[in-house]
């Protein structure tokens, strides 16, 4: 498992009975987590005094209950600054476990010894985009949500990357890749963090089990002749790490590289264990 264990402004304090207690900077949040199937004693005092608690509804969805929480605040990861705000379906605008991937590909970009063009698909609020840009890459950031792209731009400015070579695009990721194939554009690295289920700008249905392999196959057509890495993230329990390895190894076999896929996780400070948070597949050049 790859563990994001270099945070100072974020921690999972405890987890029990379908929920996790987290510290985001100066604020404590309780949020649901389907991986937390254990029911251990909630002895940490933060369980009784959170700043925000997302209550899951038995009918689906849910709502926030706030106790002295600002509408927006910031946390840092190394040189990056992120603007957080609680919004629909329990999210805050950041997935801290992805920091383990940011560190991995940042090192590859810095050590490449050449200009690196990165494509970030389903790029959300820009964590991977900013990490890649801070490492020196030229980044194309694509997300179907205008609100998410604007939020990512705010994070770039807060991180001192407002003038970095980042191309911001509000677009359907599959259609964008199809157009890039026709244009003959290529990238040295591709990052994708597709949702388990979603709808495109015109109501197109995305279901990861059906769509992920065709998209990886499409993206193989826009890799440069000397690609650096290809990263696929999955939060769908049915997509085991070995499945990610199989797809990447199959579609990138013409390139000289290796594939490794693992669960990713976050350390739990109260007990020294690790909370699983999805999986990542990494292809990298030899």
C-alpha positions as CSV (number, residue, x, y, z in Angstrom):
1,X,0.0,0.0,0.0
2,X,1.1,3.6,-0.8
3,X,0.5,5.8,2.2
4,X,0.2,9.6,2.3
5,X,2.1,10.1,5.5
6,X,3.8,13.5,5.0
7,X,0.9,15.7,5.9
8,X,1.2,18.3,8.7
9,X,-2.2,20.1,8.1
10,X,-4.3,17.0,7.8
11,X,-4.8,13.8,9.7
12,X,-7.2,11.0,10.2
13,X,-7.5,10.9,14.0
14,X,-9.9,7.9,14.3
15,X,-12.4,5.9,12.4
16,X,-15.4,3.8,13.6
17,X,-18.9,2.7,12.6
18,X,-18.9,4.0,9.1
19,X,-17.3,7.4,9.9
20,X,-13.9,9.0,10.2
21,X,-12.7,11.8,12.4
22,X,-10.4,14.1,10.6
23,X,-8.4,17.3,11.3
24,X,-8.3,19.7,8.4
25,X,-5.9,22.4,9.6
26,X,-7.6,23.9,12.7
27,X,-10.9,22.2,12.2
28,X,-12.3,18.8,13.0
29,X,-14.8,17.1,10.6
30,X,-16.7,13.8,10.9
31,X,-17.5,12.3,7.5
32,X,-18.9,9.0,6.4
33,X,-16.6,6.4,4.9
34,X,-17.9,3.1,3.4
35,X,-14.6,1.3,4.1
36,X,-15.0,1.8,7.9
37,X,-17.0,-1.4,8.6
38,X,-15.6,-1.8,12.2
39,X,-17.3,-0.5,15.3
40,X,-14.5,0.4,17.7
41,X,-15.0,2.6,20.8
42,X,-15.0,6.3,20.0
43,X,-12.7,7.4,22.7
44,X,-11.1,10.5,21.0
45,X,-12.7,13.7,22.3
46,X,-13.0,15.1,18.8
47,X,-16.0,12.8,18.2
48,X,-18.0,14.8,20.7
49,X,-16.8,18.2,19.6
50,X,-16.4,18.5,15.8
51,X,-16.6,21.6,13.7
52,X,-18.7,19.9,11.1
53,X,-20.5,16.5,10.8
54,X,-21.8,15.1,7.5
55,X,-24.9,12.9,8.3
56,X,-25.6,10.3,5.7
57,X,-29.3,9.8,4.9
58,X,-30.7,6.3,4.6
59,X,-32.5,7.4,1.5
60,X,-29.2,8.4,-0.1
61,X,-27.2,11.7,0.0
62,X,-27.1,13.5,3.3
63,X,-26.4,16.9,4.8
64,X,-23.9,18.9,6.8
65,X,-24.3,20.0,10.4
66,X,-21.9,22.8,11.3
67,X,-20.5,23.9,14.7
68,X,-18.3,27.0,14.3
69,X,-16.8,26.2,10.9
70,X,-15.9,28.9,8.4
71,X,-17.4,28.8,4.9
72,X,-13.8,28.5,3.5
73,X,-10.3,27.9,4.9
74,X,-6.9,26.8,3.8
75,X,-4.5,24.0,4.4
76,X,-1.0,23.4,3.0
77,X,0.9,20.3,1.7
78,X,4.5,21.2,1.4
79,X,4.6,24.2,-1.0
80,X,1.0,23.8,-2.1
81,X,-2.0,25.7,-0.6
82,X,-5.6,24.5,-1.0
83,X,-8.8,26.3,-0.4
84,X,-11.3,24.1,1.4
85,X,-15.1,24.4,1.8
86,X,-17.7,21.7,2.7
87,X,-20.0,21.0,-0.2
88,X,-22.4,18.4,-1.5
89,X,-22.0,14.7,-0.7
90,X,-19.5,15.0,2.2
91,X,-16.6,16.5,0.2
92,X,-14.3,19.4,1.1
93,X,-12.5,19.8,-2.3
94,X,-9.5,17.7,-1.6
95,X,-8.5,14.0,-1.4
96,X,-5.5,14.0,0.9
97,X,-4.5,10.4,0.2
98,X,-3.5,11.5,-3.3
99,X,-0.5,13.2,-1.9
100,X,1.4,9.9,-2.2
101,X,0.9,10.1,-5.9
102,X,1.8,13.8,-6.1
103,X,5.2,13.0,-4.4
104,X,5.8,10.1,-6.8
105,X,5.2,11.9,-10.1
106,X,6.8,15.2,-8.9
107,X,10.1,13.4,-8.4
108,X,9.8,11.8,-11.9
109,X,9.1,15.2,-13.5
110,X,12.0,16.9,-11.6
111,X,14.4,14.1,-12.6
112,X,13.3,13.9,-16.2
113,X,15.9,16.3,-17.5
114,X,13.6,17.6,-20.2
115,X,10.4,19.5,-20.6
116,X,7.4,17.4,-19.6
117,X,3.8,17.8,-20.9
118,X,1.2,16.5,-18.5
119,X,-2.5,15.8,-19.2
120,X,-4.7,15.7,-16.1
121,X,-8.2,14.3,-16.8
122,X,-11.1,14.5,-14.3
123,X,-8.8,17.0,-12.7
124,X,-11.3,18.3,-10.0
125,X,-9.8,21.1,-7.8
126,X,-6.3,20.6,-9.2
127,X,-4.3,18.8,-6.5
128,X,-2.4,16.8,-9.1
129,X,-2.3,19.7,-11.5
130,X,-0.6,22.0,-9.0
131,X,1.9,19.3,-7.9
132,X,2.9,18.6,-11.5
133,X,3.2,22.4,-12.3
134,X,5.2,23.0,-9.1
135,X,7.6,20.2,-10.2
136,X,8.1,22.1,-13.5
137,X,5.7,20.5,-16.0
138,X,3.4,22.1,-18.5
139,X,-0.1,20.9,-17.5
140,X,-3.4,20.6,-19.3
141,X,-6.2,20.5,-16.7
142,X,-9.5,19.1,-18.0
143,X,-12.8,18.7,-16.0
144,X,-16.4,18.8,-17.1
145,X,-17.4,21.1,-14.2
146,X,-16.8,24.8,-14.6
147,X,-17.1,25.3,-10.8
148,X,-14.3,22.8,-10.2
149,X,-12.0,24.3,-12.8
150,X,-12.6,27.8,-11.2
151,X,-11.8,26.3,-7.8
152,X,-8.6,24.8,-9.1
153,X,-7.6,28.2,-10.5
154,X,-8.1,29.7,-7.0
155,X,-5.9,26.9,-5.6
156,X,-3.2,27.7,-8.2
157,X,-3.2,31.4,-7.2
158,X,-3.0,30.5,-3.5
159,X,-0.1,28.2,-4.2
160,X,1.8,30.9,-6.1
161,X,1.2,29.1,-9.4
162,X,-1.2,31.6,-10.9
163,X,1.3,32.3,-13.8
164,X,2.4,28.7,-14.2
165,X,2.0,27.0,-17.6
166,X,-1.4,25.5,-17.0
167,X,-4.1,25.2,-19.6
168,X,-7.5,25.2,-17.9
169,X,-10.3,23.5,-19.9
170,X,-14.0,22.8,-19.1
171,X,-14.7,19.8,-21.3
172,X,-15.9,16.2,-21.4
173,X,-12.7,14.2,-20.9
174,X,-13.4,11.5,-23.4
175,X,-14.4,13.9,-26.2
176,X,-11.3,16.0,-25.4
177,X,-9.0,13.0,-25.8
178,X,-10.8,12.1,-29.1
179,X,-10.1,15.6,-30.4
180,X,-6.5,15.5,-29.3
181,X,-6.0,12.3,-31.3
182,X,-7.4,14.0,-34.4
183,X,-5.2,17.0,-33.8
184,X,-2.1,14.9,-33.4
185,X,-1.3,16.3,-30.0
186,X,0.7,14.2,-27.5
187,X,1.6,14.2,-23.8
188,X,4.6,12.8,-21.9
189,X,2.4,11.9,-18.9
190,X,-1.3,11.3,-18.2
191,X,-3.1,11.4,-14.9
192,X,-6.8,10.4,-14.6
193,X,-9.0,10.3,-11.6
194,X,-12.4,9.2,-13.1
195,X,-15.6,9.1,-10.9
196,X,-17.3,5.8,-10.2
197,X,-20.4,7.2,-11.8
198,X,-21.3,10.6,-13.3
199,X,-22.9,12.6,-16.1
200,X,-21.2,14.7,-18.7
201,X,-22.2,18.3,-19.6
202,X,-24.9,17.0,-22.0
203,X,-26.2,14.2,-19.8
204,X,-23.8,11.5,-21.0
205,X,-23.6,8.7,-18.5
206,X,-20.2,7.6,-17.2
207,X,-19.9,4.3,-15.4
208,X,-16.3,3.5,-14.6
209,X,-16.5,-0.3,-15.0
210,X,-17.7,0.2,-18.6
211,X,-15.7,3.3,-19.5
212,X,-12.3,3.0,-17.9
213,X,-10.6,0.5,-20.3
214,X,-11.8,2.3,-23.5
215,X,-10.5,5.6,-22.1
216,X,-7.1,4.1,-21.2
217,X,-7.0,2.7,-24.7
218,X,-7.8,6.1,-26.2
219,X,-5.2,7.8,-24.1
220,X,-2.5,5.5,-25.2
221,X,-2.9,7.2,-28.6
222,X,-1.9,10.6,-27.3
223,X,1.2,9.5,-25.4
224,X,4.5,10.8,-26.8
225,X,7.1,8.5,-28.2
226,X,9.1,8.8,-24.9
227,X,6.4,8.8,-22.2
228,X,7.3,9.4,-18.6
229,X,4.3,8.0,-16.6
230,X,0.6,7.1,-16.7
231,X,-1.4,7.3,-13.4
232,X,-4.9,5.9,-13.0
233,X,-6.8,6.4,-9.7
234,X,-9.9,4.4,-8.7
235,X,-12.3,4.7,-5.8
236,X,-14.5,1.9,-7.0
237,X,-14.2,-1.2,-4.8
238,X,-14.8,-3.5,-7.7
239,X,-11.6,-2.3,-9.5
240,X,-8.9,-4.1,-7.6
241,X,-5.2,-2.9,-8.0
242,X,-4.5,-6.0,-10.2
243,X,-7.2,-4.9,-12.6
244,X,-5.5,-1.5,-13.0
245,X,-2.2,-3.2,-13.6
246,X,-3.7,-5.5,-16.3
247,X,-5.3,-2.6,-18.2
248,X,-2.2,-0.4,-18.1
249,X,0.2,-3.3,-19.0
250,X,-2.1,-4.3,-21.9
251,X,-2.5,-0.9,-23.5
252,X,1.0,0.4,-22.9
253,X,2.9,-2.7,-23.9
254,X,4.6,-1.0,-26.9
255,X,6.4,1.4,-24.5
256,X,9.4,0.4,-22.4
257,X,8.1,0.6,-18.9
258,X,6.9,-1.1,-15.7
259,X,3.5,-1.2,-14.0
260,X,2.7,-1.3,-10.3
261,X,-0.7,-0.9,-8.7
262,X,-1.5,-0.7,-5.0
263,X,-4.1,0.5,-2.6
264,X,-3.5,4.0,-1.3
265,X,-4.2,5.0,2.3
266,X,-3.9,7.5,5.1
267,X,-2.4,6.8,8.6
268,X,-4.7,6.9,11.5
269,X,-3.0,8.8,14.3
270,X,-4.9,7.3,17.3
271,X,-3.8,3.7,16.6
272,X,-1.0,3.6,14.0
273,X,-3.1,1.7,11.5
274,X,-3.8,2.7,7.9
275,X,-7.2,3.6,6.4
276,X,-7.6,2.3,2.9
277,X,-8.7,5.0,0.4
278,X,-9.0,3.5,-3.0
279,X,-6.3,2.3,-5.4
280,X,-3.8,3.7,-8.0
281,X,-2.2,2.1,-11.0
282,X,1.2,3.5,-12.0
283,X,3.0,2.9,-15.3
284,X,6.5,4.4,-15.5
285,X,9.2,4.4,-18.1
286,X,12.3,2.2,-17.4
